[in-house]
Amino acid sequence: MMKETTIHSFIELQKEIFQDTWNPKLMRYRDNRVYRGMGDGAWGLQPALNRACPHDLGLEKHMLRSFRKYGYADLQSVSSFWQTAALAQQFGLPTRLLDWTYSPLVAAHFATEEIAHYDRDGVIWCADIDRINEHLPGVLREQLQRQQTSIFTMDALDRIGSSYAALSALSGTPYAIFFEPASTVNRIANQYALFSLTTDPAIDINELPGLEDCFSRIFIPKAVKLEIRDKLDYINISERMIYPGLDGIAKWITRRYANLGPVYNREADEPSD
């Protein structure tokens, strides 16, 4: 059964995301989870492709082809299929990829950035990478073990094949894979980003056989969203960092000067910790 937690302050959020991160073998604080923040707690882990093209998921290959064709001036140096897919996802093309981050606080940013969603609870999805990798085809598990890592690099995927079909051919059972693209644009690096995909795009990652218990959720009630948001700004996790450039600056200024406090801040006699 999926673990679900509701936090009520920024302090509680920190306690929740950093608990159980001590690794006695390394004598360091290290975690095998990755995170995805969303402004509406009712949303699941459905990729943009499934929301945009539920009538025909096969349109994905045509959209990627058009992305390369019309974006050639910016993509001419990109030869990897996987890098092309990652860039398409980052710039808003509907794909089967899901954005994740290694940083739980960056995920908290995505759960609290949209003003239009302040009237509803947010959520941070947490995925246990090591447990998900246990369900990979043997050849892929062995590759990760040889490289002593939990995440595929773009180069590793290029050696497997240059299409989603190449991954599907490795197993008759649908599975999920996580990979980290090259940081060719600052937003990928600044978001501490990685991506997941399922070899069957019709199945959400948390609904794949055997993966149901590999995920947990942290709910951020709408009553504390603004507190989380303001304190993230104080530690420089904002649109200015997440989206480098003028668009990120404009998004940050717009939210910073919006009249959110009187509308959305919780009523309390004392400020929360």
C-alpha positions in Angstrom: 0.0 0.0 0.0 1.3 3.4 -0.9 2.6 5.5 2.0 1.0 8.9 2.1 2.0 11.8 4.4 0.5 15.2 4.9 2.8 18.0 6.2 1.7 21.2 7.9 4.7 23.4 7.8 8.1 23.9 6.1 9.8 22.3 9.1 7.6 19.2 8.8 8.4 19.1 5.1 12.1 19.0 5.8 11.7 16.3 8.4 9.8 14.2 6.0 12.1 14.4 3.0 15.3 14.0 4.9 14.4 11.2 7.3 16.0 7.8 6.6 18.6 9.3 4.3 21.6 8.2 6.4 23.6 5.6 4.6 25.8 3.7 7.1 27.9 2.0 4.4 28.9 5.4 3.0 28.8 7.2 6.3 27.0 9.9 4.3 23.4 11.3 3.9 22.4 9.7 0.6 18.9 8.8 -0.7 17.8 6.5 -3.5 14.6 8.4 -4.1 13.7 10.9 -6.8 10.9 13.4 -6.7 8.1 14.9 -8.8 6.2 18.0 -7.5 2.7 18.9 -8.8 0.4 21.7 -8.0 -2.7 19.5 -7.7 -2.6 16.6 -5.3 -5.3 14.8 -7.3 -3.1 14.5 -10.3 -1.5 11.1 -11.0 1.7 10.2 -12.9 0.2 10.5 -16.4 2.6 11.8 -19.0 1.7 14.8 -21.1 1.5 12.6 -24.2 -1.4 10.7 -22.6 -3.2 14.0 -21.8 -2.7 15.6 -25.2 -3.2 12.5 -27.4 -5.3 10.0 -25.6 -7.0 9.1 -28.9 -3.7 8.0 -30.5 -0.5 7.6 -28.5 1.3 6.6 -31.7 1.3 10.3 -32.7 4.3 10.7 -30.4 6.8 9.6 -33.1 5.3 12.1 -35.6 5.6 15.0 -33.0 9.2 14.1 -32.3 9.9 14.0 -36.0 8.3 17.5 -36.4 10.3 18.8 -33.4 13.6 17.8 -35.0 12.5 19.1 -38.4 11.3 22.6 -37.4 13.8 22.9 -34.5 16.8 22.0 -36.7 18.6 25.3 -36.1 18.8 24.5 -32.4 19.0 20.7 -32.6 21.5 20.2 -35.4 24.3 19.3 -33.0 22.1 16.8 -31.2 22.5 13.3 -32.6 21.0 11.2 -29.7 17.4 10.2 -29.9 17.2 10.3 -26.1 18.6 13.8 -25.9 16.1 14.9 -28.5 13.3 13.4 -26.5 14.5 15.0 -23.3 14.8 18.5 -24.9 11.3 18.1 -26.4 10.0 17.3 -22.9 11.8 20.2 -21.3 10.4 22.7 -23.9 6.8 21.6 -23.6 6.3 18.9 -26.3 3.9 16.2 -25.1 6.0 13.0 -24.7 5.8 9.8 -22.8 8.6 11.1 -20.5 7.9 12.2 -16.9 10.1 14.9 -15.3 11.7 14.0 -12.0 14.3 15.7 -9.9 17.0 14.4 -7.4 16.1 17.4 -5.2 13.0 17.2 -3.0 13.0 21.0 -2.5 13.0 21.5 -6.3 10.0 19.2 -6.4 8.4 21.4 -3.7 9.0 24.4 -6.0 7.0 22.7 -8.8 4.2 21.9 -6.3 3.9 25.5 -5.3 4.9 27.7 -8.3 1.5 28.1 -10.0 -0.7 30.8 -8.7 -3.7 29.2 -10.4 -3.3 26.1 -8.2 -3.2 27.8 -4.8 -6.8 26.9 -4.1 -5.9 23.2 -4.0 -3.5 20.9 -2.2 -0.2 20.1 -3.8 1.8 16.9 -3.8 5.3 15.6 -4.0 5.6 12.1 -5.5 8.6 10.0 -4.3 10.0 7.1 -6.3 12.3 4.5 -4.9 14.8 4.0 -7.8 16.5 0.9 -6.5 13.2 -1.0 -6.0 12.0 0.0 -9.4 15.2 -1.2 -11.0 14.6 -4.7 -9.5 11.9 -5.1 -12.2 14.2 -4.2 -15.1 15.1 -6.9 -17.7 18.3 -8.8 -16.6 20.5 -7.2 -19.2 19.7 -3.7 -18.0 20.1 -4.6 -14.3 23.5 -6.1 -15.1 24.5 -2.9 -17.0 23.6 -0.7 -14.0 25.5 -3.1 -11.7 28.6 -2.9 -13.9 28.5 0.9 -13.9 27.7 1.0 -10.1 24.8 3.3 -10.7 21.0 3.4 -10.4 20.3 5.8 -13.3 21.0 5.2 -17.0 23.1 7.8 -18.8 22.2 9.0 -22.3 25.3 7.2 -23.7 24.2 3.9 -22.1 20.7 4.2 -23.7 22.3 5.0 -27.1 24.2 1.7 -26.9 20.9 -0.1 -26.3 19.2 1.5 -29.2 17.9 4.7 -30.7 14.2 4.3 -30.2 11.5 3.3 -27.6 11.0 0.1 -29.6 14.6 -0.9 -28.8 13.8 -0.9 -25.1 10.5 -2.7 -25.6 12.2 -5.5 -27.5 14.2 -6.4 -24.3 11.2 -7.7 -22.5 7.7 -8.9 -23.2 6.5 -7.3 -20.0 6.2 -3.5 -19.8 8.8 -1.9 -17.5 10.0 1.5 -16.4 13.4 3.1 -16.9 15.0 6.3 -15.5 17.7 8.2 -17.4 19.6 11.4 -17.0 20.1 13.5 -20.2 23.2 15.6 -20.9 22.9 19.1 -19.5 22.9 20.9 -22.8 20.5 23.6 -21.5 20.8 25.3 -18.1 17.3 24.4 -17.0 18.1 20.6 -17.0 21.1 21.2 -14.8 19.4 23.7 -12.5 16.4 21.5 -12.0 18.7 18.6 -11.1 16.5 16.7 -13.7 16.1 13.2 -14.8 13.3 11.4 -16.7 11.3 8.2 -16.5 9.5 6.4 -19.2 7.4 3.2 -19.5 7.9 0.9 -22.5 4.2 0.8 -22.8 3.1 4.4 -22.9 -0.5 3.5 -22.1 0.4 2.4 -18.6 1.3 5.0 -15.9 4.6 4.2 -14.2 3.0 3.6 -10.8 0.5 1.2 -12.3 3.1 -1.2 -13.8 3.0 -4.7 -12.4 5.1 -4.9 -9.2 5.7 -1.2 -8.8 2.7 -0.2 -6.8 4.7 -0.1 -3.5 7.7 1.7 -5.0 6.0 5.1 -4.7 4.9 7.4 -1.9 3.3 10.8 -1.7 3.7 13.9 0.5 0.7 16.2 0.4 1.1 19.9 0.9 -2.3 21.3 2.0 -3.3 24.6 0.3 -3.3 26.2 3.8 0.5 26.0 4.0 1.4 26.3 0.3 2.3 29.9 0.6 4.5 29.3 3.6 6.4 26.6 1.7 6.6 28.9 -1.4 8.0 31.9 0.5 10.6 29.9 2.3 11.8 28.2 -0.9 12.3 31.7 -2.3 14.6 32.5 0.7 16.9 29.6 -0.1 17.0 30.6 -3.8 14.8 27.9 -5.1 12.6 29.9 -7.5 11.7 30.5 -11.1 14.9 32.6 -11.5 17.0 29.4 -10.8 14.6 26.8 -12.3 14.1 28.6 -15.6 17.3 30.5 -16.4 16.7 33.5 -18.6 14.2 36.3 -19.0 11.1 34.0 -19.0 12.1 32.7 -15.5 12.7 36.2 -14.2 9.3 37.3 -15.5 7.6 34.3 -13.9 9.3 35.0 -10.6 8.5 38.7 -10.5 4.8 38.0 -11.5 4.4 35.6 -8.6 6.4 37.6 -6.1 4.3 40.7 -6.5 0.9 38.9 -6.7 -1.5 39.6 -3.8 -1.4 36.1 -2.5 -1.1 36.6 1.2 -4.6 38.0 2.0 -6.2 35.5 -0.3 -4.4 32.2 0.4 -2.4 32.4 3.5 -3.8 30.4 6.4 -5.3 32.2 9.3 -3.2 31.7 12.5 -2.5 33.5 15.7 1.3 32.7 15.4 3.4 32.3 12.3 4.3 28.6 11.8 7.9 27.5 12.2 
